[in-house]
């Protein structure tokens, strides 16, 4: 196990560096001028301002030197400075990433709590009303575009029915809790502020449900198909022949093996959500990593683009490593050399 983790960590470094190289080449190949995007059309007509801007941000250097500077800073834990916010990129990411983690974790938990039982019951009662209902719900969840569902949900449940709170992480005029971790739920509990905690939970419900809809449908379908396959295996029939209680057969023997494909889907989905759900965060005014990355792209903020890309790649790699290790817990036959 230790050798396996060491190899994966080494490959993680190689993969992360490769991702930064690809993103660097693509971002600089876009036919847009960062000088115009940041200084404006009139200021970009003044050569002295253009030269000073390029010298300040190292844009007057060859591309290989710019990339080497980024990699050198990355080795020291420095992601550089953002052209748009004029702050260290690590500071910006430390501000926006916790909001995305809260939203993504809420969405994954909802998909997990609803999708897995729905898929299990759908497989156990195949071709019944429960099965048809579960398949219909999963089909709707996978088919509806997130941006459309987010806009409709906000209009219906907030603007029309007044059943949920509005956009943002907290209510209007409500100050954030004293920052300890950056997560409003945790920080408000640490501060003993239950009013802020309730407001943070209320603001997580609707965007979390919207963001979990497609994942929930996918989890339901994967769990159902995997359970149907496992329930037809010989060891399941043997367990039933021995007189084991049906609940024990389903939970201990069938579900544990059926969850391996579901865990794979959840891992990939969680990594995708942590990279920033741009449309959901924009519609719900959620100050997350997705909105930050979108603003960096529109402003041609090359250092911020590189920093966000590296963090996203790191998230994906760590989530995939966690999923691989979780396989061994679900299936004792899996061994890592």
C-alpha positions as CSV (number, residue, x, y, z in Angstrom):
1,X,0.0,0.0,0.0
2,X,2.8,2.4,0.9
3,X,4.6,1.8,-2.3
4,X,1.4,2.2,-4.3
5,X,0.7,5.6,-2.7
6,X,4.3,6.7,-3.3
7,X,4.0,5.9,-7.0
8,X,0.7,7.6,-7.3
9,X,2.1,10.7,-5.6
10,X,5.0,10.8,-8.0
11,X,2.7,10.4,-11.0
12,X,0.5,13.1,-9.4
13,X,3.4,15.6,-9.6
14,X,4.1,14.7,-13.3
15,X,0.4,15.0,-14.2
16,X,0.0,18.3,-12.5
17,X,3.1,19.8,-14.3
18,X,1.8,18.4,-17.6
19,X,-1.6,20.1,-17.0
20,X,0.1,23.4,-16.3
21,X,2.1,23.2,-19.5
22,X,-1.0,22.4,-21.6
23,X,-3.0,25.2,-19.9
24,X,-0.2,27.7,-20.4
25,X,0.1,26.9,-24.1
26,X,-3.7,27.1,-24.7
27,X,-4.2,30.3,-22.6
28,X,-1.4,32.1,-24.6
29,X,-2.7,30.8,-27.9
30,X,-6.0,32.6,-27.5
31,X,-6.1,35.5,-29.9
32,X,-6.8,38.2,-27.3
33,X,-4.7,40.9,-25.9
34,X,-4.4,41.0,-22.1
35,X,-3.2,44.6,-22.2
36,X,-6.5,45.8,-23.8
37,X,-8.5,43.6,-21.5
38,X,-6.9,45.1,-18.4
39,X,-6.0,48.6,-19.4
40,X,-8.8,49.4,-21.7
41,X,-8.8,50.6,-25.3
42,X,-7.6,54.1,-24.7
43,X,-4.8,53.3,-22.3
44,X,-3.5,50.5,-24.6
45,X,-2.8,53.2,-27.2
46,X,-0.1,54.7,-25.0
47,X,3.2,52.8,-25.5
48,X,4.7,53.8,-22.2
49,X,1.7,52.4,-20.3
50,X,1.8,49.2,-22.4
51,X,5.5,48.7,-21.7
52,X,5.1,49.4,-18.0
53,X,2.2,46.9,-17.8
54,X,4.1,44.2,-19.6
55,X,7.2,44.7,-17.6
56,X,5.2,44.6,-14.3
57,X,3.6,41.2,-15.1
58,X,6.5,39.7,-17.1
59,X,4.6,39.7,-20.4
60,X,7.6,41.2,-22.1
61,X,9.6,38.0,-21.6
62,X,9.6,35.0,-23.9
63,X,7.0,32.4,-23.2
64,X,9.5,29.8,-21.9
65,X,10.8,32.2,-19.3
66,X,7.2,33.1,-18.2
67,X,6.5,29.4,-17.8
68,X,9.7,28.8,-16.0
69,X,8.9,31.6,-13.6
70,X,5.5,30.0,-12.8
71,X,7.0,26.6,-12.2
72,X,9.8,28.0,-10.0
73,X,7.2,29.9,-8.0
74,X,5.0,26.8,-7.8
75,X,7.9,24.8,-6.3
76,X,8.1,27.4,-3.5
77,X,4.3,27.3,-3.0
78,X,3.8,30.6,-4.8
79,X,1.0,30.7,-7.4
80,X,1.8,34.3,-8.3
81,X,-0.2,37.5,-8.4
82,X,-3.6,38.0,-10.1
83,X,-3.6,40.8,-12.7
84,X,-7.3,41.4,-12.1
85,X,-7.5,41.5,-8.3
86,X,-3.9,42.6,-7.6
87,X,-3.7,40.0,-4.8
88,X,-1.8,36.7,-4.4
89,X,-3.6,34.0,-6.3
90,X,-3.3,31.7,-3.3
91,X,-5.2,34.3,-1.2
92,X,-8.0,34.5,-3.9
93,X,-8.3,30.7,-4.1
94,X,-8.3,30.5,-0.3
95,X,-11.2,32.8,-0.3
96,X,-13.3,31.3,-3.1
97,X,-12.5,27.6,-2.8
98,X,-14.2,26.9,0.5
99,X,-17.5,28.2,-0.9
100,X,-17.2,25.8,-3.8
101,X,-16.3,22.9,-1.5
102,X,-19.4,23.6,0.7
103,X,-21.7,23.7,-2.3
104,X,-20.1,20.6,-4.0
105,X,-20.1,18.6,-0.8
106,X,-23.8,19.5,-0.2
107,X,-24.7,18.4,-3.8
108,X,-22.7,15.1,-3.5
109,X,-24.4,14.3,-0.1
110,X,-27.8,14.9,-1.6
111,X,-27.0,12.7,-4.6
112,X,-25.6,10.1,-2.3
113,X,-28.5,10.0,0.2
114,X,-31.2,10.0,-2.5
115,X,-29.6,8.4,-5.5
116,X,-28.2,5.2,-3.9
117,X,-31.4,4.1,-2.1
118,X,-33.4,5.0,-5.2
119,X,-31.2,2.8,-7.3
120,X,-31.3,-0.1,-4.8
121,X,-35.1,-0.1,-4.6
122,X,-35.3,0.2,-8.3
123,X,-33.2,-2.9,-8.8
124,X,-35.0,-4.9,-6.0
125,X,-38.4,-4.1,-7.4
126,X,-37.6,-4.3,-11.1
127,X,-40.4,-3.3,-13.5
128,X,-42.6,-2.1,-10.6
129,X,-44.0,1.4,-10.0
130,X,-40.9,2.2,-7.9
131,X,-38.6,1.2,-10.7
132,X,-40.4,3.2,-13.3
133,X,-40.5,6.2,-11.0
134,X,-36.8,6.0,-10.2
135,X,-35.9,5.6,-13.9
136,X,-38.1,8.6,-14.7
137,X,-36.5,10.8,-12.0
138,X,-33.0,9.8,-13.1
139,X,-33.8,10.5,-16.7
140,X,-35.1,13.9,-15.9
141,X,-32.1,14.7,-13.7
142,X,-29.6,13.7,-16.4
143,X,-31.5,15.4,-19.3
144,X,-32.3,18.9,-17.8
145,X,-29.6,21.5,-18.3
146,X,-28.2,22.8,-15.0
147,X,-28.4,26.5,-16.0
148,X,-32.1,26.2,-17.0
149,X,-33.0,24.3,-13.8
150,X,-31.1,26.8,-11.7
151,X,-32.9,29.7,-13.2
152,X,-36.4,28.1,-13.0
153,X,-35.8,26.9,-9.4
154,X,-34.8,30.4,-8.4
155,X,-37.8,32.0,-10.0
156,X,-40.3,29.4,-8.8
157,X,-39.1,28.6,-5.2
158,X,-37.7,32.0,-4.3
159,X,-39.4,34.7,-6.4
160,X,-42.8,33.2,-6.7
161,X,-43.5,30.8,-3.8
162,X,-41.0,32.3,-1.3
163,X,-40.1,28.9,0.0
164,X,-36.4,29.4,-0.1
165,X,-34.0,32.2,0.5
166,X,-32.3,34.3,-2.2
167,X,-28.9,34.0,-3.9
168,X,-25.6,34.3,-2.0
169,X,-24.0,32.5,0.9
170,X,-25.8,34.5,3.6
171,X,-28.7,36.8,4.0
172,X,-28.6,40.5,3.1
173,X,-26.7,42.7,5.5
174,X,-25.6,39.6,7.5
175,X,-21.8,39.7,8.1
176,X,-19.8,36.5,7.6
177,X,-18.6,34.6,10.7
178,X,-15.1,35.2,12.0
179,X,-12.9,33.4,9.5
180,X,-11.1,30.2,10.8
181,X,-11.5,27.7,8.0
182,X,-13.4,29.7,5.3
183,X,-16.4,27.4,5.6
184,X,-19.4,29.4,6.8
185,X,-21.0,26.3,8.4
186,X,-18.0,25.4,10.4
187,X,-16.9,28.9,11.3
188,X,-20.4,29.9,12.5
189,X,-20.5,26.8,14.7
190,X,-17.1,27.6,16.1
191,X,-18.3,31.1,16.9
192,X,-21.5,29.8,18.4
193,X,-23.5,31.9,16.0
194,X,-26.6,29.7,15.2
195,X,-28.3,32.5,13.3
196,X,-25.5,32.7,10.8
197,X,-25.3,28.9,10.7
198,X,-29.1,28.6,9.9
199,X,-28.7,31.3,7.2
200,X,-25.8,29.5,5.6
201,X,-27.7,26.2,5.6
202,X,-30.8,27.8,4.1
203,X,-28.7,29.3,1.3
204,X,-27.1,25.9,0.5
205,X,-30.4,24.0,0.1
206,X,-31.6,25.3,-3.3
207,X,-28.2,25.5,-5.2
208,X,-27.2,22.2,-3.6
209,X,-30.4,20.5,-4.9
210,X,-30.0,22.0,-8.4
211,X,-26.4,21.0,-8.6
212,X,-27.1,17.5,-7.4
213,X,-29.9,16.8,-9.9
214,X,-27.7,15.5,-12.7
215,X,-25.4,13.6,-10.4
216,X,-28.4,12.1,-8.5
217,X,-29.8,10.8,-11.8
218,X,-26.5,9.3,-12.8
219,X,-25.9,7.7,-9.4
220,X,-29.4,6.2,-9.5
221,X,-28.9,4.6,-12.9
222,X,-25.4,3.3,-12.2
223,X,-26.5,1.8,-8.8
224,X,-29.6,0.2,-10.4
225,X,-27.6,-1.5,-13.2
226,X,-24.8,-2.6,-10.9
227,X,-27.3,-4.0,-8.3
228,X,-29.2,-5.9,-11.0
229,X,-25.9,-7.5,-12.1
230,X,-24.8,-8.4,-8.6
231,X,-28.2,-9.8,-7.6
232,X,-27.9,-12.4,-10.3
233,X,-24.5,-13.6,-9.1
234,X,-24.1,-17.1,-7.6
235,X,-22.9,-16.0,-4.2
236,X,-26.1,-14.0,-3.7
237,X,-28.2,-17.0,-4.5
238,X,-26.0,-19.0,-2.1
239,X,-26.5,-16.5,0.7
240,X,-30.3,-16.6,0.2
241,X,-30.2,-20.4,0.2
242,X,-28.4,-20.4,3.5
243,X,-31.4,-18.6,5.0
244,X,-29.8,-15.2,5.5
245,X,-32.2,-12.3,6.1
246,X,-32.9,-10.4,2.8
247,X,-31.8,-7.1,4.3
248,X,-28.4,-8.6,5.2
249,X,-28.1,-10.1,1.8
250,X,-28.8,-6.8,0.1
251,X,-26.8,-4.5,2.3
252,X,-23.8,-6.7,3.3
253,X,-23.3,-8.8,0.2
254,X,-24.9,-7.1,-2.8
255,X,-24.7,-3.4,-2.1
256,X,-21.1,-3.4,-1.1
257,X,-19.9,-4.9,-4.4
258,X,-22.4,-2.9,-6.4
259,X,-21.1,0.4,-5.0
260,X,-17.7,0.2,-6.8
261,X,-19.0,1.7,-10.1
262,X,-21.1,4.2,-8.1
263,X,-18.0,5.3,-6.1
264,X,-16.2,5.9,-9.4
265,X,-19.0,8.1,-10.7
266,X,-19.2,10.0,-7.4
267,X,-15.4,10.6,-7.4
268,X,-15.4,12.0,-10.9
269,X,-18.5,14.1,-10.2
270,X,-17.1,15.5,-7.0
271,X,-13.9,16.5,-8.7
272,X,-15.9,18.2,-11.4
273,X,-18.0,20.1,-8.9
274,X,-15.0,21.2,-7.0
275,X,-13.4,22.6,-10.1
276,X,-16.3,25.1,-10.1
277,X,-19.9,24.9,-11.3
278,X,-19.8,28.1,-13.2
279,X,-23.4,28.5,-14.3
280,X,-24.8,27.5,-10.9
281,X,-22.5,29.8,-9.0
282,X,-23.3,32.7,-11.4
283,X,-27.0,32.3,-11.2
284,X,-27.1,31.9,-7.4
285,X,-24.4,34.6,-6.9
286,X,-22.2,32.1,-5.2
287,X,-18.7,33.4,-4.7
288,X,-16.9,30.2,-5.6
289,X,-14.0,29.0,-7.7
290,X,-16.0,28.7,-10.9
291,X,-16.9,32.4,-10.9
292,X,-13.3,33.3,-10.1
293,X,-12.0,31.2,-13.0
294,X,-14.6,32.7,-15.4
295,X,-13.6,36.2,-14.5
296,X,-9.9,35.4,-14.9
297,X,-10.6,34.0,-18.3
298,X,-12.6,37.0,-19.5
299,X,-9.9,39.4,-18.2
300,X,-7.0,37.3,-19.7
301,X,-5.6,37.0,-16.2
302,X,-2.9,34.5,-17.2
303,X,-1.4,34.0,-13.7
304,X,-4.9,33.4,-12.2
305,X,-5.8,31.0,-15.0
306,X,-2.6,29.0,-14.4
307,X,-3.2,29.0,-10.6
308,X,-6.8,27.8,-10.9
309,X,-5.9,25.2,-13.4
310,X,-3.2,23.8,-11.1
311,X,-5.6,23.6,-8.2
312,X,-8.3,22.0,-10.3
313,X,-5.8,19.4,-11.5
314,X,-4.6,18.7,-8.0
315,X,-8.2,18.3,-6.8
316,X,-9.0,15.7,-9.6
317,X,-5.8,13.8,-8.8
318,X,-6.4,13.6,-5.1
319,X,-10.1,12.6,-5.6
320,X,-9.1,9.8,-8.0
321,X,-6.5,8.6,-5.5
322,X,-9.1,8.6,-2.7
323,X,-11.5,6.6,-5.0
324,X,-8.8,4.0,-5.8
325,X,-8.1,3.6,-2.1
326,X,-11.8,3.3,-1.3
327,X,-12.0,0.3,-3.8
328,X,-9.9,-1.7,-1.4
329,X,-12.3,-1.0,1.5
330,X,-15.3,-2.1,-0.5
331,X,-13.8,-5.2,-2.1
332,X,-11.2,-7.1,0.0
333,X,-10.1,-8.9,-3.1
334,X,-8.5,-5.7,-4.5
335,X,-4.9,-5.4,-3.4
336,X,-2.3,-2.7,-4.1
337,X,1.3,-3.7,-4.7
